[in-house]
Amino acid sequence: MKKVIFYETMAGKSPVEDFLDSLSSKQAQKAAWVFCLIEELQIVPTKYLKKLVDTDDIWEVRIDFANDIFRFLGFFDGAELIILNHSCPKTILQ
């Protein structure tokens, strides 16, 4: 079972938590649901978790809610831990 945690600075601030706090209640609920899905599923669909191409193990948590798209970047620390250290809204559809 994987565990999703958020990066914290030495001062105890978490950029990901700050970003989540800026979302609407429904957007934050969808993000929490995706994080739970990642923790609970042995094999997570690439719709929600995908390794970025040509990177040294940087992973993208993908959250689509209505017309909003959010991305959280992070990495595995061992086989069971994801540390999310960056988040942003995606503004360009590809």
BALOBA-1460 file (C-alpha; in Angstrom, 3 decimals):
// residues 94
<rec num="1" residu="m" x="0.000" y="0.000" z="0.000"/>
<rec num="2" residu="k" x="1.342" y="3.412" z="-1.008"/>
<rec num="3" residu="k" x="1.186" y="6.490" z="1.171"/>
<rec num="4" residu="v" x="0.803" y="9.995" z="-0.264"/>
<rec num="5" residu="i" x="2.519" y="12.729" z="1.709"/>
<rec num="6" residu="f" x="3.190" y="16.375" z="0.941"/>
<rec num="7" residu="y" x="6.589" y="18.021" z="0.983"/>
<rec num="8" residu="e" x="7.153" y="20.513" z="3.805"/>
<rec num="9" residu="t" x="9.807" y="23.217" z="3.976"/>
<rec num="10" residu="m" x="12.081" y="23.572" z="7.000"/>
<rec num="11" residu="a" x="9.634" y="26.226" z="8.240"/>
<rec num="12" residu="g" x="6.792" y="23.690" z="8.074"/>
<rec num="13" residu="k" x="5.035" y="25.177" z="5.036"/>
<rec num="14" residu="s" x="3.589" y="22.871" z="2.395"/>
<rec num="15" residu="p" x="3.162" y="24.331" z="-1.112"/>
<rec num="16" residu="v" x="0.763" y="21.509" z="-2.020"/>
<rec num="17" residu="e" x="-1.430" y="22.091" z="1.045"/>
<rec num="18" residu="d" x="-1.455" y="25.814" z="0.256"/>
<rec num="19" residu="f" x="-2.596" y="25.010" z="-3.290"/>
<rec num="20" residu="l" x="-5.290" y="22.612" z="-2.032"/>
<rec num="21" residu="d" x="-6.544" y="25.297" z="0.353"/>
<rec num="22" residu="s" x="-7.029" y="27.617" z="-2.637"/>
<rec num="23" residu="l" x="-9.372" y="25.147" z="-4.384"/>
<rec num="24" residu="s" x="-13.138" y="25.056" z="-4.066"/>
<rec num="25" residu="s" x="-14.608" y="22.470" z="-1.714"/>
<rec num="26" residu="k" x="-15.619" y="20.168" z="-4.579"/>
<rec num="27" residu="q" x="-12.226" y="20.478" z="-6.280"/>
<rec num="28" residu="a" x="-10.467" y="19.629" z="-3.001"/>
<rec num="29" residu="q" x="-12.793" y="16.645" z="-2.487"/>
<rec num="30" residu="k" x="-11.894" y="15.313" z="-5.931"/>
<rec num="31" residu="a" x="-8.186" y="15.734" z="-5.151"/>
<rec num="32" residu="a" x="-8.614" y="13.863" z="-1.851"/>
<rec num="33" residu="w" x="-10.477" y="11.083" z="-3.683"/>
<rec num="34" residu="v" x="-7.644" y="10.701" z="-6.211"/>
<rec num="35" residu="f" x="-5.031" y="10.655" z="-3.422"/>
<rec num="36" residu="c" x="-7.021" y="7.877" z="-1.664"/>
<rec num="37" residu="l" x="-7.276" y="5.967" z="-4.935"/>
<rec num="38" residu="i" x="-3.496" y="6.128" z="-5.341"/>
<rec num="39" residu="e" x="-2.988" y="4.876" z="-1.786"/>
<rec num="40" residu="e" x="-5.488" y="2.018" z="-2.055"/>
<rec num="41" residu="l" x="-4.983" y="0.588" z="-5.548"/>
<rec num="42" residu="q" x="-2.074" y="-1.720" z="-6.299"/>
<rec num="43" residu="i" x="-2.108" y="-0.627" z="-9.949"/>
<rec num="44" residu="v" x="-3.259" y="2.963" z="-10.428"/>
<rec num="45" residu="p" x="-4.719" y="3.882" z="-13.846"/>
<rec num="46" residu="t" x="-2.559" y="6.328" z="-15.824"/>
<rec num="47" residu="k" x="-5.572" y="8.628" z="-15.869"/>
<rec num="48" residu="y" x="-4.620" y="9.458" z="-12.256"/>
<rec num="49" residu="l" x="-0.900" y="8.686" z="-11.901"/>
<rec num="50" residu="k" x="1.675" y="8.732" z="-14.672"/>
<rec num="51" residu="k" x="5.466" y="8.827" z="-14.878"/>
<rec num="52" residu="l" x="6.634" y="11.806" z="-16.904"/>
<rec num="53" residu="v" x="8.518" y="10.851" z="-20.050"/>
<rec num="54" residu="d" x="12.260" y="11.548" z="-20.175"/>
<rec num="55" residu="t" x="12.534" y="12.261" z="-16.443"/>
<rec num="56" residu="d" x="14.359" y="10.595" z="-13.589"/>
<rec num="57" residu="d" x="11.262" y="9.195" z="-11.905"/>
<rec num="58" residu="i" x="9.138" y="12.318" z="-11.663"/>
<rec num="59" residu="w" x="5.495" y="11.341" z="-11.399"/>
<rec num="60" residu="e" x="2.373" y="13.353" z="-12.138"/>
<rec num="61" residu="v" x="-0.869" y="13.004" z="-10.196"/>
<rec num="62" residu="r" x="-3.619" y="13.986" z="-12.598"/>
<rec num="63" residu="i" x="-6.923" y="15.433" z="-11.418"/>
<rec num="64" residu="d" x="-9.657" y="16.467" z="-13.832"/>
<rec num="65" residu="f" x="-12.752" y="18.118" z="-12.384"/>
<rec num="66" residu="a" x="-15.374" y="19.602" z="-14.709"/>
<rec num="67" residu="n" x="-13.407" y="22.071" z="-16.862"/>
<rec num="68" residu="d" x="-10.511" y="22.274" z="-14.395"/>
<rec num="69" residu="i" x="-7.321" y="20.252" z="-14.679"/>
<rec num="70" residu="f" x="-4.804" y="20.046" z="-11.847"/>
<rec num="71" residu="r" x="-1.381" y="18.435" z="-11.771"/>
<rec num="72" residu="f" x="0.682" y="17.477" z="-8.742"/>
<rec num="73" residu="l" x="4.312" y="16.486" z="-9.248"/>
<rec num="74" residu="g" x="6.295" y="14.222" z="-6.981"/>
<rec num="75" residu="f" x="8.412" y="11.113" z="-6.695"/>
<rec num="76" residu="f" x="8.556" y="7.737" z="-4.994"/>
<rec num="77" residu="d" x="10.773" y="7.261" z="-1.974"/>
<rec num="78" residu="g" x="11.118" y="3.504" z="-2.031"/>
<rec num="79" residu="a" x="8.227" y="1.437" z="-3.307"/>
<rec num="80" residu="e" x="5.512" y="2.720" z="-1.009"/>
<rec num="81" residu="l" x="5.809" y="6.463" z="-0.599"/>
<rec num="82" residu="i" x="4.948" y="9.361" z="-2.854"/>
<rec num="83" residu="i" x="6.146" y="12.798" z="-1.870"/>
<rec num="84" residu="l" x="4.217" y="15.502" z="-3.679"/>
<rec num="85" residu="n" x="6.235" y="18.666" z="-3.934"/>
<rec num="86" residu="h" x="4.593" y="20.815" z="-6.589"/>
<rec num="87" residu="s" x="1.087" y="21.540" z="-7.841"/>
<rec num="88" residu="c" x="-0.521" y="23.724" z="-10.471"/>
<rec num="89" residu="p" x="-3.619" y="24.177" z="-12.581"/>
<rec num="90" residu="k" x="-3.142" y="23.038" z="-16.152"/>
<rec num="91" residu="t" x="-4.186" y="25.772" z="-18.545"/>
<rec num="92" residu="i" x="-3.375" y="24.297" z="-21.967"/>
<rec num="93" residu="l" x="-5.087" y="21.205" z="-23.346"/>
<rec num="94" residu="q" x="-2.883" y="18.998" z="-25.492"/>
